[in-house]
Amino acid sequence: MLRLSVNKNEYLMVGQDVRITFLGGNENTLKLMVDAPREINVARGKAIEKRASAKQHVEEEKCLA
């Protein structure tokens, strides 16, 4: 795991194709820009967790039926 402090408009490269730029923020939020090829799936953690929870709920309903 990598933990670092960055300044506005600094960026990280993930591999050769993904660039994450830090646009700024405040005490509660951080604004990022992710530049990645269309073939790479970029998703928020909340969205992934919500989909997993919904899928689990559907599977539980199937077991009860």
mmJSON file of the N, C-alpha and C atoms, coordinates in Angstrom:
{"data_MODEL":{"atom_site":{
"group_PDB":["ATOM","ATOM","ATOM","ATOM","ATOM","ATOM","ATOM","ATOM","ATOM","ATOM","ATOM","ATOM","ATOM","ATOM","ATOM","ATOM","ATOM","ATOM","ATOM","ATOM","ATOM","ATOM","ATOM","ATOM","ATOM","ATOM","ATOM","ATOM","ATOM","ATOM","ATOM","ATOM","ATOM","ATOM","ATOM","ATOM","ATOM","ATOM","ATOM","ATOM","ATOM","ATOM","ATOM","ATOM","ATOM","ATOM","ATOM","ATOM","ATOM","ATOM","ATOM","ATOM","ATOM","ATOM","ATOM","ATOM","ATOM","ATOM","ATOM","ATOM","ATOM","ATOM","ATOM","ATOM","ATOM","ATOM","ATOM","ATOM","ATOM","ATOM","ATOM","ATOM","ATOM","ATOM","ATOM","ATOM","ATOM","ATOM","ATOM","ATOM","ATOM","ATOM","ATOM","ATOM","ATOM","ATOM","ATOM","ATOM","ATOM","ATOM","ATOM","ATOM","ATOM","ATOM","ATOM","ATOM","ATOM","ATOM","ATOM","ATOM","ATOM","ATOM","ATOM","ATOM","ATOM","ATOM","ATOM","ATOM","ATOM","ATOM","ATOM","ATOM","ATOM","ATOM","ATOM","ATOM","ATOM","ATOM","ATOM","ATOM","ATOM","ATOM","ATOM","ATOM","ATOM","ATOM","ATOM","ATOM","ATOM","ATOM","ATOM","ATOM","ATOM","ATOM","ATOM","ATOM","ATOM","ATOM","ATOM","ATOM","ATOM","ATOM","ATOM","ATOM","ATOM","ATOM","ATOM","ATOM","ATOM","ATOM","ATOM","ATOM","ATOM","ATOM","ATOM","ATOM","ATOM","ATOM","ATOM","ATOM","ATOM","ATOM","ATOM","ATOM","ATOM","ATOM","ATOM","ATOM","ATOM","ATOM","ATOM","ATOM","ATOM","ATOM","ATOM","ATOM","ATOM","ATOM","ATOM","ATOM","ATOM","ATOM","ATOM","ATOM","ATOM","ATOM","ATOM","ATOM","ATOM","ATOM","ATOM","ATOM","ATOM","ATOM","ATOM"],
"id":[1,2,3,4,5,6,7,8,9,10,11,12,13,14,15,16,17,18,19,20,21,22,23,24,25,26,27,28,29,30,31,32,33,34,35,36,37,38,39,40,41,42,43,44,45,46,47,48,49,50,51,52,53,54,55,56,57,58,59,60,61,62,63,64,65,66,67,68,69,70,71,72,73,74,75,76,77,78,79,80,81,82,83,84,85,86,87,88,89,90,91,92,93,94,95,96,97,98,99,100,101,102,103,104,105,106,107,108,109,110,111,112,113,114,115,116,117,118,119,120,121,122,123,124,125,126,127,128,129,130,131,132,133,134,135,136,137,138,139,140,141,142,143,144,145,146,147,148,149,150,151,152,153,154,155,156,157,158,159,160,161,162,163,164,165,166,167,168,169,170,171,172,173,174,175,176,177,178,179,180,181,182,183,184,185,186,187,188,189,190,191,192,193,194,195],
"type_symbol":["N","C","C","N","C","C","N","C","C","N","C","C","N","C","C","N","C","C","N","C","C","N","C","C","N","C","C","N","C","C","N","C","C","N","C","C","N","C","C","N","C","C","N","C","C","N","C","C","N","C","C","N","C","C","N","C","C","N","C","C","N","C","C","N","C","C","N","C","C","N","C","C","N","C","C","N","C","C","N","C","C","N","C","C","N","C","C","N","C","C","N","C","C","N","C","C","N","C","C","N","C","C","N","C","C","N","C","C","N","C","C","N","C","C","N","C","C","N","C","C","N","C","C","N","C","C","N","C","C","N","C","C","N","C","C","N","C","C","N","C","C","N","C","C","N","C","C","N","C","C","N","C","C","N","C","C","N","C","C","N","C","C","N","C","C","N","C","C","N","C","C","N","C","C","N","C","C","N","C","C","N","C","C","N","C","C","N","C","C","N","C","C","N","C","C"],
"label_atom_id":["N","CA","C","N","CA","C","N","CA","C","N","CA","C","N","CA","C","N","CA","C","N","CA","C","N","CA","C","N","CA","C","N","CA","C","N","CA","C","N","CA","C","N","CA","C","N","CA","C","N","CA","C","N","CA","C","N","CA","C","N","CA","C","N","CA","C","N","CA","C","N","CA","C","N","CA","C","N","CA","C","N","CA","C","N","CA","C","N","CA","C","N","CA","C","N","CA","C","N","CA","C","N","CA","C","N","CA","C","N","CA","C","N","CA","C","N","CA","C","N","CA","C","N","CA","C","N","CA","C","N","CA","C","N","CA","C","N","CA","C","N","CA","C","N","CA","C","N","CA","C","N","CA","C","N","CA","C","N","CA","C","N","CA","C","N","CA","C","N","CA","C","N","CA","C","N","CA","C","N","CA","C","N","CA","C","N","CA","C","N","CA","C","N","CA","C","N","CA","C","N","CA","C","N","CA","C","N","CA","C","N","CA","C","N","CA","C","N","CA","C","N","CA","C","N","CA","C"],
"label_alt_id":[null,null,null,null,null,null,null,null,null,null,null,null,null,null,null,null,null,null,null,null,null,null,null,null,null,null,null,null,null,null,null,null,null,null,null,null,null,null,null,null,null,null,null,null,null,null,null,null,null,null,null,null,null,null,null,null,null,null,null,null,null,null,null,null,null,null,null,null,null,null,null,null,null,null,null,null,null,null,null,null,null,null,null,null,null,null,null,null,null,null,null,null,null,null,null,null,null,null,null,null,null,null,null,null,null,null,null,null,null,null,null,null,null,null,null,null,null,null,null,null,null,null,null,null,null,null,null,null,null,null,null,null,null,null,null,null,null,null,null,null,null,null,null,null,null,null,null,null,null,null,null,null,null,null,null,null,null,null,null,null,null,null,null,null,null,null,null,null,null,null,null,null,null,null,null,null,null,null,null,null,null,null,null,null,null,null,null,null,null,null,null,null,null,null,null],
"label_comp_id":["MET","MET","MET","LEU","LEU","LEU","ARG","ARG","ARG","LEU","LEU","LEU","SER","SER","SER","VAL","VAL","VAL","ASN","ASN","ASN","LYS","LYS","LYS","ASN","ASN","ASN","GLU","GLU","GLU","TYR","TYR","TYR","LEU","LEU","LEU","MET","MET","MET","VAL","VAL","VAL","GLY","GLY","GLY","GLN","GLN","GLN","ASP","ASP","ASP","VAL","VAL","VAL","ARG","ARG","ARG","ILE","ILE","ILE","THR","THR","THR","PHE","PHE","PHE","LEU","LEU","LEU","GLY","GLY","GLY","GLY","GLY","GLY","ASN","ASN","ASN","GLU","GLU","GLU","ASN","ASN","ASN","THR","THR","THR","LEU","LEU","LEU","LYS","LYS","LYS","LEU","LEU","LEU","MET","MET","MET","VAL","VAL","VAL","ASP","ASP","ASP","ALA","ALA","ALA","PRO","PRO","PRO","ARG","ARG","ARG","GLU","GLU","GLU","ILE","ILE","ILE","ASN","ASN","ASN","VAL","VAL","VAL","ALA","ALA","ALA","ARG","ARG","ARG","GLY","GLY","GLY","LYS","LYS","LYS","ALA","ALA","ALA","ILE","ILE","ILE","GLU","GLU","GLU","LYS","LYS","LYS","ARG","ARG","ARG","ALA","ALA","ALA","SER","SER","SER","ALA","ALA","ALA","LYS","LYS","LYS","GLN","GLN","GLN","HIS","HIS","HIS","VAL","VAL","VAL","GLU","GLU","GLU","GLU","GLU","GLU","GLU","GLU","GLU","LYS","LYS","LYS","CYS","CYS","CYS","LEU","LEU","LEU","ALA","ALA","ALA"],
"label_asym_id":["A","A","A","A","A","A","A","A","A","A","A","A","A","A","A","A","A","A","A","A","A","A","A","A","A","A","A","A","A","A","A","A","A","A","A","A","A","A","A","A","A","A","A","A","A","A","A","A","A","A","A","A","A","A","A","A","A","A","A","A","A","A","A","A","A","A","A","A","A","A","A","A","A","A","A","A","A","A","A","A","A","A","A","A","A","A","A","A","A","A","A","A","A","A","A","A","A","A","A","A","A","A","A","A","A","A","A","A","A","A","A","A","A","A","A","A","A","A","A","A","A","A","A","A","A","A","A","A","A","A","A","A","A","A","A","A","A","A","A","A","A","A","A","A","A","A","A","A","A","A","A","A","A","A","A","A","A","A","A","A","A","A","A","A","A","A","A","A","A","A","A","A","A","A","A","A","A","A","A","A","A","A","A","A","A","A","A","A","A","A","A","A","A","A","A"],
"label_entity_id":["1","1","1","1","1","1","1","1","1","1","1","1","1","1","1","1","1","1","1","1","1","1","1","1","1","1","1","1","1","1","1","1","1","1","1","1","1","1","1","1","1","1","1","1","1","1","1","1","1","1","1","1","1","1","1","1","1","1","1","1","1","1","1","1","1","1","1","1","1","1","1","1","1","1","1","1","1","1","1","1","1","1","1","1","1","1","1","1","1","1","1","1","1","1","1","1","1","1","1","1","1","1","1","1","1","1","1","1","1","1","1","1","1","1","1","1","1","1","1","1","1","1","1","1","1","1","1","1","1","1","1","1","1","1","1","1","1","1","1","1","1","1","1","1","1","1","1","1","1","1","1","1","1","1","1","1","1","1","1","1","1","1","1","1","1","1","1","1","1","1","1","1","1","1","1","1","1","1","1","1","1","1","1","1","1","1","1","1","1","1","1","1","1","1","1"],
"label_seq_id":[1,1,1,2,2,2,3,3,3,4,4,4,5,5,5,6,6,6,7,7,7,8,8,8,9,9,9,10,10,10,11,11,11,12,12,12,13,13,13,14,14,14,15,15,15,16,16,16,17,17,17,18,18,18,19,19,19,20,20,20,21,21,21,22,22,22,23,23,23,24,24,24,25,25,25,26,26,26,27,27,27,28,28,28,29,29,29,30,30,30,31,31,31,32,32,32,33,33,33,34,34,34,35,35,35,36,36,36,37,37,37,38,38,38,39,39,39,40,40,40,41,41,41,42,42,42,43,43,43,44,44,44,45,45,45,46,46,46,47,47,47,48,48,48,49,49,49,50,50,50,51,51,51,52,52,52,53,53,53,54,54,54,55,55,55,56,56,56,57,57,57,58,58,58,59,59,59,60,60,60,61,61,61,62,62,62,63,63,63,64,64,64,65,65,65],
"pdbx_PDB_ins_code":[null,null,null,null,null,null,null,null,null,null,null,null,null,null,null,null,null,null,null,null,null,null,null,null,null,null,null,null,null,null,null,null,null,null,null,null,null,null,null,null,null,null,null,null,null,null,null,null,null,null,null,null,null,null,null,null,null,null,null,null,null,null,null,null,null,null,null,null,null,null,null,null,null,null,null,null,null,null,null,null,null,null,null,null,null,null,null,null,null,null,null,null,null,null,null,null,null,null,null,null,null,null,null,null,null,null,null,null,null,null,null,null,null,null,null,null,null,null,null,null,null,null,null,null,null,null,null,null,null,null,null,null,null,null,null,null,null,null,null,null,null,null,null,null,null,null,null,null,null,null,null,null,null,null,null,null,null,null,null,null,null,null,null,null,null,null,null,null,null,null,null,null,null,null,null,null,null,null,null,null,null,null,null,null,null,null,null,null,null,null,null,null,null,null,null],
"Cartn_x":[0.854,0.0,0.902,0.475,1.214,0.385,0.982,0.303,1.207,0.651,1.465,0.666,1.373,0.762,1.097,0.121,0.332,-0.16,0.333,-0.119,-1.075,-1.833,-2.771,-2.037,-2.676,-2.196,-1.02,-0.62,0.348,-0.396,0.323,-0.341,0.467,-0.221,0.378,0.144,1.091,0.922,0.777,-0.23,-0.427,-0.152,0.962,1.4,1.754,1.601,1.905,0.662,-0.53,-1.753,-2.697,-2.542,-3.502,-2.827,-3.438,-2.918,-3.987,-3.626,-4.531,-4.0,-4.79,-4.396,-5.193,-4.525,-5.152,-5.511,-6.802,-7.284,-7.467,-7.406,-7.581,-8.651,-9.14,-10.171,-10.178,-10.876,-10.909,-10.763,-11.137,-10.997,-11.786,-12.924,-13.797,-13.759,-13.327,-13.348,-12.041,-11.794,-10.625,-11.107,-10.698,-11.112,-9.975,-10.328,-9.373,-9.861,-8.94,-9.276,-8.518,-9.241,-8.623,-8.662,-7.505,-7.377,-6.9,-7.801,-7.486,-8.119,-7.539,-8.148,-9.537,-10.397,-11.762,-11.79,-10.757,-10.729,-10.552,-10.122,-9.881,-11.1,-11.642,-12.815,-12.377,-12.963,-12.707,-14.032,-14.068,-15.317,-15.019,-15.962,-15.856,-16.073,-15.42,-15.594,-17.044,-17.739,-19.147,-19.994,-19.732,-20.509,-20.249,-19.015,-18.665,-19.36,-19.305,-19.937,-21.453,-22.062,-23.51,-23.921,-23.17,-23.468,-23.326,-22.264,-22.041,-23.168,-23.617,-24.707,-26.009,-26.286,-27.492,-27.446,-26.285,-26.131,-26.345,-25.794,-25.967,-27.445,-28.129,-29.557,-30.365,-30.071,-30.763,-30.503,-29.265,-28.939,-29.649,-29.76,-30.469,-31.957,-32.522,-33.94,-34.173,-33.25,-33.362,-33.343,-32.498,-32.398,-33.664,-34.335,-35.55,-36.766,-36.676,-37.82,-37.96],
"Cartn_y":[-1.167,0.0,1.233,2.242,3.496,4.616,5.35,6.506,7.708,8.788,9.958,11.238,12.323,13.648,14.267,14.932,15.52,16.962,17.698,19.066,19.081,20.15,20.318,20.165,19.475,19.213,18.24,17.62,16.535,15.3,14.345,13.147,11.902,10.766,9.447,8.702,7.902,7.014,5.595,4.877,3.474,2.724,2.025,1.425,2.544,2.28,3.297,3.989,3.475,3.949,4.738,4.655,5.276,6.419,7.586,8.78,9.305,9.487,10.022,11.389,12.427,13.807,14.309,14.924,15.482,16.932,17.221,18.552,19.482,18.95,19.759,19.162,19.934,19.444,20.245,19.706,20.343,19.271,19.607,18.702,17.403,17.459,16.29,15.58,16.24,15.625,15.871,15.023,15.152,14.996,15.881,15.797,15.186,14.143,13.425,13.399,13.289,13.041,11.773,10.796,9.546,9.498,9.413,9.31,7.899,7.087,5.685,5.275,4.281,3.774,3.197,3.199,2.697,1.232,0.469,-0.957,-1.201,-0.194,-0.341,0.142,-0.738,-0.416,0.421,1.597,2.46,2.633,2.246,2.32,2.747,3.486,3.874,2.657,2.645,1.559,1.406,2.532,2.474,1.762,2.025,1.397,-0.104,-0.511,-1.933,-2.638,-2.021,-2.611,-2.695,-1.669,-1.666,-2.792,-2.976,-4.054,-5.42,-5.583,-6.863,-7.15,-6.127,-6.289,-6.662,-6.005,-6.298,-7.723,-8.139,-9.499,-10.523,-10.258,-11.162,-11.249,-10.121,-10.094,-10.948,-10.829,-11.622,-13.104,-13.472,-14.883,-15.412,-14.6,-15.019,-15.229,-14.351,-14.49,-15.78,-16.145,-17.39,-18.601,-18.543,-19.673,-19.834,-18.729,-18.781,-19.237,-19.113,-19.453,-20.94],
"Cartn_z":[0.0,0.0,0.0,-0.715,-0.82,-0.206,0.694,1.297,1.096,0.536,0.278,0.344,0.488,0.454,-0.897,-1.473,-2.792,-2.808,-3.75,-3.978,-5.164,-5.264,-6.372,-7.701,-8.623,-9.99,-10.062,-8.96,-9.044,-9.526,-10.049,-10.552,-10.251,-10.319,-10.192,-11.491,-11.88,-13.018,-12.492,-12.977,-12.65,-13.938,-13.971,-15.229,-16.197,-17.486,-18.483,-19.024,-18.638,-19.264,-18.365,-17.053,-16.14,-15.386,-15.509,-14.845,-13.883,-12.619,-11.603,-11.196,-11.483,-11.183,-9.987,-9.043,-7.855,-8.141,-8.146,-8.525,-7.333,-6.139,-4.939,-4.061,-3.128,-2.24,-0.96,0.016,1.317,2.388,3.583,4.715,4.545,3.863,3.75,2.407,1.365,0.039,-0.694,-1.657,-2.514,-3.942,-4.818,-6.22,-7.03,-7.77,-8.609,-10.042,-10.952,-12.351,-12.744,-13.277,-13.702,-15.213,-15.814,-17.268,-17.57,-18.119,-18.395,-19.712,-20.384,-21.613,-21.329,-22.33,-22.175,-21.74,-22.084,-21.755,-20.259,-19.533,-18.098,-17.333,-16.509,-15.705,-14.502,-14.347,-13.198,-12.473,-11.196,-10.433,-9.0,-8.418,-7.01,-6.126,-4.987,-4.033,-3.604,-3.392,-2.984,-4.028,-5.298,-6.371,-6.414,-6.226,-6.226,-5.06,-3.877,-2.696,-2.863,-3.464,-3.664,-4.614,-5.702,-6.648,-5.993,-5.183,-4.502,-3.519,-2.806,-1.846,-2.562,-3.682,-4.451,-4.994,-5.467,-5.997,-4.886,-3.712,-2.585,-2.19,-2.208,-1.865,-2.847,-4.13,-5.153,-4.933,-4.632,-4.408,-3.168,-2.115,-0.903,-1.196,-2.019,-2.391,-3.161,-4.027,-4.797,-3.877,-2.85,-1.907,-1.085,-0.795,0.006,-0.794,-2.116,-2.97,-3.153],
"occupancy":[1.0,1.0,1.0,1.0,1.0,1.0,1.0,1.0,1.0,1.0,1.0,1.0,1.0,1.0,1.0,1.0,1.0,1.0,1.0,1.0,1.0,1.0,1.0,1.0,1.0,1.0,1.0,1.0,1.0,1.0,1.0,1.0,1.0,1.0,1.0,1.0,1.0,1.0,1.0,1.0,1.0,1.0,1.0,1.0,1.0,1.0,1.0,1.0,1.0,1.0,1.0,1.0,1.0,1.0,1.0,1.0,1.0,1.0,1.0,1.0,1.0,1.0,1.0,1.0,1.0,1.0,1.0,1.0,1.0,1.0,1.0,1.0,1.0,1.0,1.0,1.0,1.0,1.0,1.0,1.0,1.0,1.0,1.0,1.0,1.0,1.0,1.0,1.0,1.0,1.0,1.0,1.0,1.0,1.0,1.0,1.0,1.0,1.0,1.0,1.0,1.0,1.0,1.0,1.0,1.0,1.0,1.0,1.0,1.0,1.0,1.0,1.0,1.0,1.0,1.0,1.0,1.0,1.0,1.0,1.0,1.0,1.0,1.0,1.0,1.0,1.0,1.0,1.0,1.0,1.0,1.0,1.0,1.0,1.0,1.0,1.0,1.0,1.0,1.0,1.0,1.0,1.0,1.0,1.0,1.0,1.0,1.0,1.0,1.0,1.0,1.0,1.0,1.0,1.0,1.0,1.0,1.0,1.0,1.0,1.0,1.0,1.0,1.0,1.0,1.0,1.0,1.0,1.0,1.0,1.0,1.0,1.0,1.0,1.0,1.0,1.0,1.0,1.0,1.0,1.0,1.0,1.0,1.0,1.0,1.0,1.0,1.0,1.0,1.0,1.0,1.0,1.0,1.0,1.0,1.0],
"B_iso_or_equiv":[0.0,0.0,0.0,0.0,0.0,0.0,0.0,0.0,0.0,0.0,0.0,0.0,0.0,0.0,0.0,0.0,0.0,0.0,0.0,0.0,0.0,0.0,0.0,0.0,0.0,0.0,0.0,0.0,0.0,0.0,0.0,0.0,0.0,0.0,0.0,0.0,0.0,0.0,0.0,0.0,0.0,0.0,0.0,0.0,0.0,0.0,0.0,0.0,0.0,0.0,0.0,0.0,0.0,0.0,0.0,0.0,0.0,0.0,0.0,0.0,0.0,0.0,0.0,0.0,0.0,0.0,0.0,0.0,0.0,0.0,0.0,0.0,0.0,0.0,0.0,0.0,0.0,0.0,0.0,0.0,0.0,0.0,0.0,0.0,0.0,0.0,0.0,0.0,0.0,0.0,0.0,0.0,0.0,0.0,0.0,0.0,0.0,0.0,0.0,0.0,0.0,0.0,0.0,0.0,0.0,0.0,0.0,0.0,0.0,0.0,0.0,0.0,0.0,0.0,0.0,0.0,0.0,0.0,0.0,0.0,0.0,0.0,0.0,0.0,0.0,0.0,0.0,0.0,0.0,0.0,0.0,0.0,0.0,0.0,0.0,0.0,0.0,0.0,0.0,0.0,0.0,0.0,0.0,0.0,0.0,0.0,0.0,0.0,0.0,0.0,0.0,0.0,0.0,0.0,0.0,0.0,0.0,0.0,0.0,0.0,0.0,0.0,0.0,0.0,0.0,0.0,0.0,0.0,0.0,0.0,0.0,0.0,0.0,0.0,0.0,0.0,0.0,0.0,0.0,0.0,0.0,0.0,0.0,0.0,0.0,0.0,0.0,0.0,0.0,0.0,0.0,0.0,0.0,0.0,0.0],
"pdbx_formal_charge":[null,null,null,null,null,null,null,null,null,null,null,null,null,null,null,null,null,null,null,null,null,null,null,null,null,null,null,null,null,null,null,null,null,null,null,null,null,null,null,null,null,null,null,null,null,null,null,null,null,null,null,null,null,null,null,null,null,null,null,null,null,null,null,null,null,null,null,null,null,null,null,null,null,null,null,null,null,null,null,null,null,null,null,null,null,null,null,null,null,null,null,null,null,null,null,null,null,null,null,null,null,null,null,null,null,null,null,null,null,null,null,null,null,null,null,null,null,null,null,null,null,null,null,null,null,null,null,null,null,null,null,null,null,null,null,null,null,null,null,null,null,null,null,null,null,null,null,null,null,null,null,null,null,null,null,null,null,null,null,null,null,null,null,null,null,null,null,null,null,null,null,null,null,null,null,null,null,null,null,null,null,null,null,null,null,null,null,null,null,null,null,null,null,null,null],
"auth_seq_id":[1,1,1,2,2,2,3,3,3,4,4,4,5,5,5,6,6,6,7,7,7,8,8,8,9,9,9,10,10,10,11,11,11,12,12,12,13,13,13,14,14,14,15,15,15,16,16,16,17,17,17,18,18,18,19,19,19,20,20,20,21,21,21,22,22,22,23,23,23,24,24,24,25,25,25,26,26,26,27,27,27,28,28,28,29,29,29,30,30,30,31,31,31,32,32,32,33,33,33,34,34,34,35,35,35,36,36,36,37,37,37,38,38,38,39,39,39,40,40,40,41,41,41,42,42,42,43,43,43,44,44,44,45,45,45,46,46,46,47,47,47,48,48,48,49,49,49,50,50,50,51,51,51,52,52,52,53,53,53,54,54,54,55,55,55,56,56,56,57,57,57,58,58,58,59,59,59,60,60,60,61,61,61,62,62,62,63,63,63,64,64,64,65,65,65],
"auth_comp_id":["MET","MET","MET","LEU","LEU","LEU","ARG","ARG","ARG","LEU","LEU","LEU","SER","SER","SER","VAL","VAL","VAL","ASN","ASN","ASN","LYS","LYS","LYS","ASN","ASN","ASN","GLU","GLU","GLU","TYR","TYR","TYR","LEU","LEU","LEU","MET","MET","MET","VAL","VAL","VAL","GLY","GLY","GLY","GLN","GLN","GLN","ASP","ASP","ASP","VAL","VAL","VAL","ARG","ARG","ARG","ILE","ILE","ILE","THR","THR","THR","PHE","PHE","PHE","LEU","LEU","LEU","GLY","GLY","GLY","GLY","GLY","GLY","ASN","ASN","ASN","GLU","GLU","GLU","ASN","ASN","ASN","THR","THR","THR","LEU","LEU","LEU","LYS","LYS","LYS","LEU","LEU","LEU","MET","MET","MET","VAL","VAL","VAL","ASP","ASP","ASP","ALA","ALA","ALA","PRO","PRO","PRO","ARG","ARG","ARG","GLU","GLU","GLU","ILE","ILE","ILE","ASN","ASN","ASN","VAL","VAL","VAL","ALA","ALA","ALA","ARG","ARG","ARG","GLY","GLY","GLY","LYS","LYS","LYS","ALA","ALA","ALA","ILE","ILE","ILE","GLU","GLU","GLU","LYS","LYS","LYS","ARG","ARG","ARG","ALA","ALA","ALA","SER","SER","SER","ALA","ALA","ALA","LYS","LYS","LYS","GLN","GLN","GLN","HIS","HIS","HIS","VAL","VAL","VAL","GLU","GLU","GLU","GLU","GLU","GLU","GLU","GLU","GLU","LYS","LYS","LYS","CYS","CYS","CYS","LEU","LEU","LEU","ALA","ALA","ALA"],
"auth_asym_id":["A","A","A","A","A","A","A","A","A","A","A","A","A","A","A","A","A","A","A","A","A","A","A","A","A","A","A","A","A","A","A","A","A","A","A","A","A","A","A","A","A","A","A","A","A","A","A","A","A","A","A","A","A","A","A","A","A","A","A","A","A","A","A","A","A","A","A","A","A","A","A","A","A","A","A","A","A","A","A","A","A","A","A","A","A","A","A","A","A","A","A","A","A","A","A","A","A","A","A","A","A","A","A","A","A","A","A","A","A","A","A","A","A","A","A","A","A","A","A","A","A","A","A","A","A","A","A","A","A","A","A","A","A","A","A","A","A","A","A","A","A","A","A","A","A","A","A","A","A","A","A","A","A","A","A","A","A","A","A","A","A","A","A","A","A","A","A","A","A","A","A","A","A","A","A","A","A","A","A","A","A","A","A","A","A","A","A","A","A","A","A","A","A","A","A"],
"auth_atom_id":["N","CA","C","N","CA","C","N","CA","C","N","CA","C","N","CA","C","N","CA","C","N","CA","C","N","CA","C","N","CA","C","N","CA","C","N","CA","C","N","CA","C","N","CA","C","N","CA","C","N","CA","C","N","CA","C","N","CA","C","N","CA","C","N","CA","C","N","CA","C","N","CA","C","N","CA","C","N","CA","C","N","CA","C","N","CA","C","N","CA","C","N","CA","C","N","CA","C","N","CA","C","N","CA","C","N","CA","C","N","CA","C","N","CA","C","N","CA","C","N","CA","C","N","CA","C","N","CA","C","N","CA","C","N","CA","C","N","CA","C","N","CA","C","N","CA","C","N","CA","C","N","CA","C","N","CA","C","N","CA","C","N","CA","C","N","CA","C","N","CA","C","N","CA","C","N","CA","C","N","CA","C","N","CA","C","N","CA","C","N","CA","C","N","CA","C","N","CA","C","N","CA","C","N","CA","C","N","CA","C","N","CA","C","N","CA","C","N","CA","C","N","CA","C","N","CA","C"],
"pdbx_PDB_model_num":[1,1,1,1,1,1,1,1,1,1,1,1,1,1,1,1,1,1,1,1,1,1,1,1,1,1,1,1,1,1,1,1,1,1,1,1,1,1,1,1,1,1,1,1,1,1,1,1,1,1,1,1,1,1,1,1,1,1,1,1,1,1,1,1,1,1,1,1,1,1,1,1,1,1,1,1,1,1,1,1,1,1,1,1,1,1,1,1,1,1,1,1,1,1,1,1,1,1,1,1,1,1,1,1,1,1,1,1,1,1,1,1,1,1,1,1,1,1,1,1,1,1,1,1,1,1,1,1,1,1,1,1,1,1,1,1,1,1,1,1,1,1,1,1,1,1,1,1,1,1,1,1,1,1,1,1,1,1,1,1,1,1,1,1,1,1,1,1,1,1,1,1,1,1,1,1,1,1,1,1,1,1,1,1,1,1,1,1,1,1,1,1,1,1,1]
}}}
